[in-house]
């Protein structure tokens, strides 16, 4: 029995939804959208030139990632986790990421190593210019690691956990706190290449302990919803 094929129109809609999801995720993690701010579907659709249906689907996907909260009869809001909630998320993340590096140690291909080293170079460039961008890239480094395991369940759980942690760091992270994180990423790559399972696991645990500890008590100021969305509309083109 043949598998039903998705229509070109359906594929186009899904592609558009993903683009809106990515743009909103970046705006949230870069702290351009304030925690707790309401995200009306019509405003998102108008800003990105899409339908409310696409905006709603993108918001639902971000809710799965823990970046958006959907409140009955009120709508969607940027998630506003407390520091205590952030610490709890990091505890869960530690256990999951230890599993990731234990799986990858000694098993990376030449291409995978090159990919990780290139991402590290991008982090270094961003760290000198933009803390928010560096935080986003740091999260992508960890997402790339779990992607390399090929374990779909692990990928799903960590995508949500890492996105939530990135939001916590964007809200509470100390300025320029990513610098030492880059060196920790370098050490993790070296241990993965060497195939040292125990050292890699220990480095990851220590790294996430350090990341969780780089926090302030006061969130940063952000811009209005319309101004932010207009600046991220180029990501849909």
C-alpha positions as CSV (number, residue, x, y, z in Angstrom):
1,X,0.0,0.0,0.0
2,X,1.5,3.3,-1.0
3,X,2.0,6.2,1.4
4,X,-0.2,9.2,0.8
5,X,1.7,12.1,-0.5
6,X,1.4,15.6,1.0
7,X,0.1,18.2,-1.3
8,X,2.5,21.0,-2.5
9,X,0.2,23.5,-0.7
10,X,0.4,21.6,2.6
11,X,4.2,21.4,2.3
12,X,4.3,25.2,1.6
13,X,2.2,25.9,4.7
14,X,4.4,23.7,6.9
15,X,7.5,25.4,5.6
16,X,6.0,28.8,6.3
17,X,5.0,27.7,9.8
18,X,8.6,26.5,10.6
19,X,9.9,29.9,9.4
20,X,7.6,31.8,11.7
21,X,8.5,29.4,14.5
22,X,12.2,29.9,14.0
23,X,11.8,33.7,13.8
24,X,9.8,33.9,17.0
25,X,12.1,31.5,18.8
26,X,15.1,33.7,17.9
27,X,13.3,36.8,19.1
28,X,12.4,35.2,22.4
29,X,15.8,33.7,23.1
30,X,17.5,36.9,22.2
31,X,15.3,38.6,24.7
32,X,13.8,41.0,22.1
33,X,10.4,39.8,23.3
34,X,9.8,40.4,27.0
35,X,8.9,37.4,29.2
36,X,5.2,37.5,29.8
37,X,4.3,39.6,26.8
38,X,1.1,38.6,25.0
39,X,1.6,37.2,21.4
40,X,-1.7,37.9,19.5
41,X,-2.1,35.7,16.4
42,X,-3.3,38.6,14.3
43,X,-0.3,40.7,15.1
44,X,2.1,37.9,14.3
45,X,0.3,37.1,11.1
46,X,0.3,40.8,10.0
47,X,4.0,41.3,10.9
48,X,5.1,38.2,9.0
49,X,2.6,38.4,6.2
50,X,1.1,35.0,7.1
51,X,-2.4,33.8,8.2
52,X,-3.5,33.5,11.8
53,X,-3.6,29.7,11.2
54,X,0.1,29.6,10.6
55,X,0.8,31.9,13.5
56,X,-1.3,29.7,15.8
57,X,0.5,26.5,14.7
58,X,3.9,28.2,15.2
59,X,2.9,29.3,18.7
60,X,1.7,25.8,19.5
61,X,5.1,24.4,18.5
62,X,6.9,26.9,20.6
63,X,4.7,26.0,23.5
64,X,6.0,22.4,23.2
65,X,9.5,23.8,23.4
66,X,8.6,25.7,26.6
67,X,9.2,29.1,25.1
68,X,5.5,30.1,24.9
69,X,2.7,29.6,27.4
70,X,-0.9,29.0,26.1
71,X,-3.5,30.2,28.5
72,X,-7.2,29.2,28.0
73,X,-9.4,32.1,26.9
74,X,-6.4,34.5,27.1
75,X,-4.0,33.5,24.3
76,X,-0.3,33.0,24.0
77,X,2.4,34.6,26.1
78,X,6.2,34.5,26.1
79,X,7.2,32.1,28.9
80,X,8.3,33.7,32.1
81,X,10.2,31.1,34.1
82,X,11.6,31.9,37.5
83,X,15.1,31.2,38.5
84,X,13.9,28.2,40.6
85,X,12.2,26.8,37.5
86,X,15.3,27.4,35.6
87,X,17.4,25.4,38.1
88,X,15.0,22.5,37.8
89,X,15.2,22.5,34.0
90,X,19.0,22.4,34.2
91,X,18.9,19.4,36.5
92,X,16.8,17.5,33.9
93,X,19.1,18.7,31.1
94,X,22.2,17.4,32.9
95,X,20.9,13.9,32.9
96,X,19.8,14.0,29.3
97,X,23.1,15.5,28.0
98,X,25.2,13.1,29.9
99,X,23.4,10.4,27.9
100,X,24.2,12.3,24.7
101,X,27.9,12.6,25.2
102,X,28.3,9.1,26.4
103,X,26.7,7.9,23.2
104,X,28.9,10.2,21.0
105,X,32.3,9.7,22.7
106,X,34.7,8.1,20.2
107,X,31.9,7.8,17.6
108,X,32.0,11.1,15.8
109,X,32.7,11.2,12.1
110,X,35.3,13.5,10.5
111,X,32.4,15.6,9.1
112,X,30.7,15.8,12.5
113,X,33.9,17.0,14.2
114,X,34.3,19.7,11.5
115,X,30.7,20.8,12.1
116,X,31.2,21.2,15.8
117,X,34.5,23.0,15.4
118,X,32.9,25.4,12.9
119,X,30.1,26.1,15.4
120,X,32.7,26.8,18.1
121,X,34.3,29.4,15.8
122,X,30.9,31.1,15.3
123,X,30.4,31.2,19.1
124,X,33.7,32.9,19.5
125,X,32.9,35.6,16.9
126,X,29.5,36.2,18.5
127,X,30.8,36.4,22.0
128,X,32.9,39.4,21.2
129,X,29.9,41.3,19.8
130,X,26.5,40.1,21.0
131,X,25.7,38.2,24.2
132,X,22.2,37.2,23.0
133,X,23.5,35.8,19.8
134,X,26.2,33.9,21.6
135,X,23.6,32.3,23.9
136,X,21.5,31.2,20.9
137,X,24.6,29.7,19.2
138,X,25.6,27.9,22.5
139,X,22.1,26.4,22.6
140,X,22.5,25.3,18.9
141,X,25.8,23.6,19.8
142,X,24.1,21.4,22.3
143,X,21.2,20.8,19.9
144,X,23.6,19.7,17.2
145,X,25.2,17.2,19.7
146,X,21.9,15.5,20.4
147,X,21.0,15.6,16.7
148,X,24.1,13.6,16.0
149,X,22.9,10.7,18.2
150,X,20.0,10.1,15.8
151,X,17.8,9.3,18.8
152,X,14.5,11.0,18.0
153,X,13.0,10.8,21.5
154,X,16.2,12.3,23.0
155,X,16.2,15.0,20.3
156,X,12.6,15.9,21.2
157,X,13.1,16.1,24.9
158,X,16.3,18.0,24.7
159,X,15.0,20.5,22.1
160,X,12.4,21.5,24.6
161,X,14.8,21.5,27.6
162,X,17.6,23.4,25.8
163,X,15.2,26.1,24.4
164,X,13.9,26.6,27.9
165,X,17.4,26.9,29.4
166,X,18.3,29.4,26.7
167,X,15.4,31.6,27.7
168,X,16.4,31.4,31.3
169,X,20.0,32.4,30.4
170,X,18.7,35.3,28.2
171,X,16.6,36.6,31.1
172,X,19.0,36.2,33.9
173,X,22.5,35.6,32.5
174,X,25.4,37.8,33.5
175,X,26.8,40.0,30.7
176,X,29.7,38.3,28.8
177,X,29.2,35.1,30.8
178,X,29.4,33.0,27.6
179,X,33.2,33.4,27.2
180,X,34.1,30.6,29.6
181,X,31.3,28.5,28.2
182,X,33.1,28.5,24.8
183,X,36.3,27.0,26.4
184,X,34.1,24.4,28.0
185,X,32.6,23.5,24.7
186,X,36.2,23.1,23.3
187,X,37.1,20.7,26.0
188,X,34.0,18.7,25.4
189,X,34.8,18.4,21.7
190,X,38.4,17.2,22.5
191,X,37.1,14.6,24.9
192,X,34.6,13.4,22.4
193,X,37.3,13.0,19.8
194,X,39.5,11.2,22.2
195,X,36.7,8.8,23.0
196,X,37.0,9.3,26.8
197,X,33.5,8.5,27.9
198,X,33.9,9.3,31.6
199,X,35.8,12.5,31.1
200,X,33.3,13.7,28.5
201,X,30.4,12.9,30.9
202,X,32.2,14.7,33.7
203,X,33.0,17.8,31.5
204,X,29.4,18.1,30.4
205,X,28.0,17.9,33.9
206,X,30.5,20.5,35.1
207,X,29.8,22.7,32.1
208,X,26.0,22.7,32.8
209,X,26.6,23.4,36.5
210,X,28.7,26.4,35.4
211,X,26.1,27.6,32.9
212,X,23.3,27.3,35.5
213,X,25.3,29.4,37.9
214,X,25.8,32.3,35.5
215,X,22.7,34.2,36.4
216,X,21.5,37.5,37.7
217,X,18.3,38.3,39.6
218,X,17.0,41.0,37.3
219,X,15.7,40.5,33.8
220,X,16.7,42.7,30.9
221,X,14.6,45.4,29.2
222,X,13.0,44.6,25.8
223,X,11.2,46.3,22.9
224,X,7.6,46.4,21.8
225,X,6.1,43.4,20.1
226,X,5.5,45.2,16.7
227,X,9.0,46.6,16.5
228,X,10.6,43.2,17.3
229,X,8.5,41.2,14.9
230,X,9.2,43.6,12.0
231,X,13.0,43.2,12.5
232,X,12.6,39.4,12.3
233,X,10.4,39.3,9.2
234,X,13.4,39.0,7.0
235,X,13.9,35.4,8.3
236,X,10.7,34.4,6.4
237,X,12.0,35.5,3.0
